Amino acid sequence: MSAQLPESKHFQIEPLAEGVYGAIASEQGHAICNAGIVDIGDRAIIFDTFISPRAAKDLLKAAKQLTSYKALFVVNSHCHNDHIRGNQVFSPDVDIISTTWTRKAITQNEPKEIQWEKENIPQGVIDAQSKLAAEKDSKRRRELAGLIVYYRAIIESHLNLKTRLPNITFETPKLVVHGTRRTVELLSFAGHTASDLVLYVPEEKIAFMSDLLFINIHPYLTDGFPERWKESLTMVEALGTQTVVPGHGPVGQTADLSAMTRYIQSLENIVANMVKSGKPLEEVSLQPVPSPFETWWLFFDNFFVTNLDSFTSAQRKELKKIRLRFRVVTRKKSGYLFSADYFF
């Protein structure tokens, strides 16, 4: 193994233990998400493949330099574009592993996502550049610059794009991979999506969390399931995890799992308090960021407001259920009968 760490404009390699590395996305590179490289003895495992095939080529090169193995496994943690589009750079003899749900989601969603991106992202770049030119706040300028990088990475990913699906899938709850040097576990959770894989290295107590964890960055909650997300974070912490690699942000420690849980709970509390105080849910975008998260990067285009909007949408659905239950109870008293399934 070379003593010098591989270099790429798209990411930095961060050693976590002997043979275990994080590939942490550069702010101005086209990786967008973090990835991982784990030497298990007779082969290497790459966890997530970035959005940019060019960044994925650098990741493959880094894995070969760090492990010296030709044999590889690739793992797709979940179905979002920034974690899977690098799949195409790996040769056909490299197996790509995901859950059954994730493979199905990629199959169904990627064609629609790609079409939407081609129709909308070029204008998104223009709009973001206009906002950046007018913005004075340094933090917001950094966030808008990051949004432009993300949009350009998407556009780059469309060049000669060929969606490569995982060819090995498994059902929950886990898949154990036994190498000659170490064993790793692919643990199936949910929260960020309906299926989120965590790569856990038991001996070193390292967890590659993918997008179940964002550190110092507002997460993307819109496709998620908040209660299951919090449960997943608690379960990973219960493993005795010491080092965590988030999907976005720097490498962290166990305390970052709790911080992520508090963030989700804080947003739930904001919406619940608005309902309790009688404030219109339409005013949710006016709510300030809670003080513990004021310094967190808003990422892309203000995920804090996007997340609150998704929570208020869920709250509206719940209020509608309550109103429907009330109407049915009233009508039952008047002699009308309705099936309880009507509300669900």
C-alpha positions as CSV (number, residue, x, y, z in Angstrom):
1,M,0.0,0.0,0.0
2,S,1.3,3.4,-0.9
3,A,2.2,5.7,2.1
4,Q,0.8,8.7,0.2
5,L,-3.0,9.1,0.2
6,P,-4.7,9.4,-3.2
7,E,-5.7,12.9,-4.2
8,S,-8.7,14.1,-6.1
9,K,-10.4,17.5,-6.7
10,H,-13.7,15.8,-5.9
11,F,-12.9,14.4,-2.4
12,Q,-10.3,13.9,0.3
13,I,-9.4,10.5,1.7
14,E,-9.5,10.4,5.5
15,P,-8.0,7.3,7.2
16,L,-10.3,6.0,9.9
17,A,-8.5,2.8,10.8
18,E,-6.0,0.5,9.2
19,G,-7.7,-0.4,5.8
20,V,-10.8,1.8,6.5
21,Y,-11.2,5.2,4.7
22,G,-13.7,7.9,4.3
23,A,-13.9,9.7,0.9
24,I,-15.2,13.1,2.0
25,A,-16.7,15.3,-0.7
26,S,-14.9,18.5,-1.5
27,E,-17.1,21.6,-1.4
28,Q,-16.1,22.6,-5.0
29,G,-15.9,19.0,-6.4
30,H,-18.5,16.9,-8.1
31,A,-18.6,14.0,-5.7
32,I,-21.5,15.8,-3.7
33,C,-21.9,13.0,-1.2
34,N,-19.4,11.1,0.9
35,A,-18.2,7.5,0.2
36,G,-16.2,4.8,1.9
37,I,-13.4,2.3,1.1
38,V,-13.0,-0.8,3.3
39,D,-10.3,-3.4,2.9
40,I,-11.8,-6.7,4.0
41,G,-8.7,-8.8,3.2
42,D,-9.4,-10.6,-0.1
43,R,-11.1,-7.7,-1.7
44,A,-12.3,-4.1,-1.1
45,I,-15.7,-2.6,-0.6
46,I,-16.7,0.8,-2.0
47,F,-19.7,2.3,-0.2
48,D,-21.6,4.7,-2.5
49,T,-20.3,5.9,-5.9
50,F,-21.0,9.7,-6.0
51,I,-23.1,11.5,-8.6
52,S,-20.3,12.2,-11.1
53,P,-18.8,9.4,-13.1
54,R,-15.6,11.4,-13.2
55,A,-15.5,11.5,-9.4
56,A,-16.3,7.8,-9.3
57,K,-13.3,7.0,-11.5
58,D,-11.1,8.8,-9.0
59,L,-12.7,6.8,-6.2
60,L,-12.0,3.5,-8.0
61,K,-8.4,4.6,-8.6
62,A,-8.1,5.5,-4.9
63,A,-9.5,2.1,-3.8
64,K,-7.0,0.3,-6.0
65,Q,-4.1,2.4,-4.6
66,L,-5.2,2.0,-1.0
67,T,-6.0,-1.7,-1.1
68,S,-4.1,-3.1,-4.1
69,Y,-7.0,-5.5,-4.8
70,K,-8.6,-5.9,-8.2
71,A,-11.6,-7.6,-6.7
72,L,-14.3,-5.3,-5.5
73,F,-17.8,-5.0,-4.1
74,V,-19.8,-1.8,-4.5
75,V,-22.6,-0.9,-2.2
76,N,-25.5,1.5,-3.0
77,S,-26.8,2.8,0.3
78,H,-30.1,4.1,-1.1
79,C,-31.7,5.3,-4.3
80,H,-30.8,9.0,-4.5
81,N,-28.9,10.2,-7.6
82,D,-25.8,11.6,-5.7
83,H,-25.0,8.1,-4.3
84,I,-25.5,5.9,-7.4
85,R,-24.6,7.5,-10.7
86,G,-21.0,6.6,-10.4
87,N,-22.0,2.9,-10.7
88,Q,-21.4,2.9,-14.5
89,V,-17.6,3.3,-14.2
90,F,-17.2,-0.1,-12.6
91,S,-16.6,-3.1,-14.8
92,P,-19.3,-5.7,-15.3
93,D,-17.5,-8.2,-13.1
94,V,-17.8,-5.9,-10.1
95,D,-20.9,-6.8,-8.1
96,I,-23.1,-3.9,-6.9
97,I,-25.2,-4.6,-3.7
98,S,-28.3,-2.9,-2.5
99,T,-31.6,-3.8,-0.8
100,T,-34.3,-5.1,-3.1
101,W,-36.3,-1.9,-2.4
102,T,-33.5,0.4,-3.5
103,R,-32.9,-1.5,-6.8
104,K,-36.6,-1.2,-7.5
105,A,-36.6,2.5,-6.6
106,I,-33.6,3.2,-8.9
107,T,-35.4,1.4,-11.7
108,Q,-38.6,3.4,-11.3
109,N,-37.2,6.8,-10.3
110,E,-34.0,7.4,-12.3
111,P,-35.6,7.9,-15.8
112,K,-38.1,10.4,-14.4
113,E,-35.4,12.2,-12.4
114,I,-33.0,12.4,-15.3
115,Q,-35.8,13.8,-17.6
116,W,-36.8,16.4,-14.9
117,E,-33.2,17.4,-14.4
118,K,-32.6,18.0,-18.2
119,E,-35.6,20.2,-18.3
120,N,-35.0,22.2,-15.2
121,I,-31.4,22.2,-13.9
122,P,-29.9,24.5,-16.6
123,Q,-32.4,27.2,-15.6
124,G,-31.6,26.4,-12.0
125,V,-28.0,27.3,-12.5
126,I,-28.9,30.6,-14.0
127,D,-31.3,31.4,-11.1
128,A,-28.7,30.4,-8.5
129,Q,-26.0,32.5,-10.2
130,S,-28.4,35.5,-10.1
131,K,-29.1,35.0,-6.4
132,L,-25.3,34.6,-5.7
133,A,-24.5,37.9,-7.5
134,A,-27.0,39.8,-5.4
135,E,-26.3,38.1,-2.0
136,K,-24.1,39.9,0.5
137,D,-24.2,37.4,3.4
138,S,-21.0,35.2,3.4
139,K,-22.7,32.1,4.7
140,R,-25.5,32.3,2.2
141,R,-23.1,33.0,-0.6
142,R,-21.3,29.8,0.3
143,E,-24.6,27.9,0.3
144,L,-25.5,29.3,-3.1
145,A,-22.1,28.4,-4.5
146,G,-22.6,24.9,-3.3
147,L,-26.0,24.7,-5.0
148,I,-24.4,25.8,-8.3
149,V,-21.7,23.1,-7.9
150,Y,-24.4,20.5,-7.3
151,Y,-26.4,21.6,-10.4
152,R,-23.2,21.4,-12.5
153,A,-22.4,18.0,-11.1
154,I,-25.9,16.8,-12.2
155,I,-25.4,18.2,-15.7
156,E,-22.0,16.5,-15.9
157,S,-23.5,13.2,-14.8
158,H,-25.8,13.3,-17.9
159,L,-22.9,13.0,-20.3
160,N,-22.9,9.4,-21.6
161,L,-25.1,8.4,-18.6
162,K,-25.9,4.8,-18.3
163,T,-27.9,3.8,-15.3
164,R,-26.3,0.6,-13.8
165,L,-28.5,-1.2,-11.4
166,P,-27.3,-3.3,-8.4
167,N,-27.1,-6.9,-9.4
168,I,-27.1,-8.4,-5.9
169,T,-30.0,-7.5,-3.6
170,F,-31.1,-8.7,-0.2
171,E,-34.0,-8.2,2.1
172,T,-33.9,-6.7,5.6
173,P,-32.4,-6.7,8.2
174,K,-28.7,-7.3,7.3
175,L,-26.1,-8.9,5.1
176,V,-22.8,-10.0,6.5
177,V,-19.7,-10.0,4.3
178,H,-16.8,-12.1,5.6
179,G,-13.4,-11.2,4.4
180,T,-10.0,-12.7,5.2
181,R,-9.1,-9.6,7.2
182,R,-12.3,-8.4,8.7
183,T,-16.1,-8.8,8.6
184,V,-18.5,-6.0,7.7
185,E,-22.2,-5.7,8.1
186,L,-24.7,-4.1,5.8
187,L,-27.5,-3.0,8.1
188,S,-30.9,-2.1,6.6
189,F,-32.7,0.8,8.2
190,A,-35.2,3.4,7.1
191,G,-35.7,7.1,7.7
192,H,-34.1,9.2,4.9
193,T,-35.9,6.9,2.5
194,A,-37.8,3.7,2.9
195,S,-34.5,1.8,2.7
196,D,-31.2,3.1,3.9
197,L,-28.1,0.9,4.3
198,V,-25.4,1.5,6.9
199,L,-22.0,-0.2,6.4
200,Y,-20.8,-1.1,9.9
201,V,-17.3,-2.3,10.7
202,P,-17.8,-4.0,14.1
203,E,-14.2,-4.4,15.2
204,E,-13.4,-0.7,14.8
205,K,-16.9,0.4,15.6
206,I,-17.1,2.6,12.5
207,A,-20.5,3.3,10.8
208,F,-20.8,4.6,7.2
209,M,-24.2,6.2,7.7
210,S,-24.9,7.6,4.2
211,D,-27.9,10.1,4.4
212,L,-29.3,8.8,7.7
213,L,-26.7,11.3,9.0
214,F,-25.8,14.8,8.0
215,I,-23.2,16.7,10.2
216,N,-23.4,20.5,10.5
217,I,-25.7,20.5,7.5
218,H,-29.5,20.6,7.3
219,P,-30.6,17.1,6.2
220,Y,-33.1,16.4,3.4
221,L,-36.2,15.1,5.2
222,T,-38.8,15.4,2.4
223,D,-38.7,11.7,1.3
224,G,-38.2,10.5,4.8
225,F,-40.0,9.0,7.8
226,P,-39.1,11.0,10.9
227,E,-40.1,8.5,13.5
228,R,-38.3,5.6,11.8
229,W,-35.3,7.9,11.2
230,K,-35.0,8.6,14.9
231,E,-35.3,4.9,15.7
232,S,-32.6,4.0,13.2
233,L,-30.2,6.5,14.7
234,T,-30.9,5.1,18.2
235,M,-30.2,1.6,16.9
236,V,-26.9,2.5,15.4
237,E,-25.8,4.3,18.6
238,A,-26.8,1.2,20.6
239,L,-24.2,-0.8,18.6
240,G,-21.5,1.0,20.4
241,T,-20.5,3.0,17.4
242,Q,-17.6,5.4,17.9
243,T,-16.9,6.9,14.5
244,V,-19.5,7.9,12.0
245,V,-19.2,8.9,8.4
246,P,-22.2,10.9,7.3
247,G,-23.7,11.1,3.8
248,H,-22.8,14.8,3.9
249,G,-20.4,16.7,6.2
250,P,-17.3,15.8,8.1
251,V,-16.5,12.6,9.9
252,G,-18.0,12.6,13.3
253,Q,-18.6,10.8,16.6
254,T,-21.5,9.2,18.5
255,A,-22.7,12.6,19.7
256,D,-23.6,13.5,16.1
257,L,-26.2,10.8,16.0
258,S,-28.0,12.4,18.9
259,A,-27.7,15.8,17.3
260,M,-29.4,14.5,14.2
261,T,-32.2,13.1,16.3
262,R,-32.6,16.5,18.1
263,Y,-32.8,18.3,14.8
264,I,-35.7,16.1,13.6
265,Q,-37.5,16.5,16.9
266,S,-37.0,20.2,16.9
267,L,-38.8,20.6,13.5
268,E,-41.6,18.3,14.7
269,N,-41.9,20.5,17.8
270,I,-42.0,23.7,15.7
271,V,-45.0,22.5,13.7
272,A,-46.8,21.0,16.7
273,N,-46.4,24.3,18.6
274,M,-47.8,26.2,15.6
275,V,-50.9,24.0,15.6
276,K,-51.3,24.2,19.3
277,S,-51.1,28.0,19.3
278,G,-53.4,28.3,16.3
279,K,-50.9,29.8,13.9
280,P,-51.6,29.2,10.2
281,L,-49.3,26.4,8.9
282,E,-48.8,28.6,5.8
283,E,-46.5,30.8,8.0
284,V,-44.1,27.9,8.6
285,S,-41.4,29.5,6.3
286,L,-41.2,32.4,8.7
287,Q,-40.0,30.3,11.6
288,P,-36.4,30.9,12.7
289,V,-33.8,28.1,12.7
290,P,-33.5,26.8,16.2
291,S,-30.4,28.1,17.9
292,P,-28.5,24.8,18.1
293,F,-28.6,24.6,14.3
294,E,-28.1,28.2,13.3
295,T,-24.6,27.6,12.1
296,W,-25.5,24.5,10.1
297,W,-25.2,24.9,6.3
298,L,-28.6,25.1,4.7
299,F,-27.3,23.0,1.8
300,F,-28.6,23.3,-1.7
301,D,-31.6,25.7,-1.6
302,N,-32.6,26.0,2.1
303,F,-33.5,22.5,3.3
304,F,-34.7,24.0,6.6
305,V,-37.8,25.5,5.0
306,T,-38.2,22.5,2.7
307,N,-38.2,20.2,5.7
308,L,-40.7,22.3,7.6
309,D,-43.0,22.3,4.6
310,S,-42.9,18.5,4.5
311,F,-43.7,18.4,8.2
312,T,-46.7,20.8,7.8
313,S,-47.9,18.7,4.9
314,A,-47.9,15.7,7.1
315,Q,-49.7,17.7,9.8
316,R,-52.4,18.8,7.4
317,K,-53.1,15.2,6.5
318,E,-53.3,14.3,10.2
319,L,-55.7,17.2,10.9
320,K,-57.8,16.0,7.9
321,K,-58.0,12.5,9.4
322,I,-59.1,14.0,12.7
323,R,-61.8,16.0,11.0
324,L,-63.0,12.9,9.1
325,R,-63.1,10.9,12.3
326,F,-65.2,13.5,13.9
327,R,-67.6,13.6,11.0
328,V,-68.0,9.9,11.0
329,V,-68.6,9.7,14.8
330,T,-71.3,12.4,14.4
331,R,-72.9,10.6,11.5
332,K,-72.9,7.3,13.4
333,K,-74.9,8.9,16.1
334,S,-77.4,10.0,13.4
335,G,-77.7,6.4,12.1
336,Y,-75.0,6.4,9.4
337,L,-72.3,3.7,9.4
338,F,-68.9,4.0,7.9
339,S,-65.9,1.6,7.7
340,A,-63.0,2.7,9.9
341,D,-60.7,1.9,6.9
342,Y,-62.1,5.1,5.4
343,F,-59.6,7.2,7.4
344,F,-56.4,5.4,6.5
